Amino acid sequence: MKEAMRQRLWGMMDGVQRERAGRDPKWQRLEKECQALHGVFRKRHLGNPRLRAEVLRLVDAYGAFSEYRGKTQFYLGLQIGLELGRLEI
């Protein structure tokens, strides 16, 4: 039951995040900046696939850690809210 509820809540958060991305100018600016930097990196290091692979592994590791940290913070907040009786599900 707990896992099903977590999955539902996480799905709702993903939906809100996608909706916000379409309306948030800062989000859009940061996304474009990331895409531009990625394009420059790929062109600059086109002849070095080992470096690109290593950088991708590093970025993936940081991304996974960041996502896990965000989920942990979300669930901690949810748990605190439930324990305080201020949030009903």
C-alpha positions, 0 to 999 in steps of 0.5 A: 500500500505504501509503495503504491501511494508513493508511486501515485504521489511521485507521478503527480509530482512529475505531472506538476513539474512538466506543467511548470516547465512549460510556463516557467521562464527560468526553467526554460532558460536553464534548459536551453543553457544546458542544451547549448553547453551540451552541444558545444561539449559534443562538438569540442570533444567529438574525437574523444568518445572515451572522455564523453562516455566518462563525463556521461557516467559522471553526470548520470551519477550526480543526476541519480543522487540529486533525484534520490535526494529530492525524493527523500526530502519529499517523502520526509516532508510527507511523513512529517505532515502525516504525523502531524495530522495536517495532511489527509490522504 
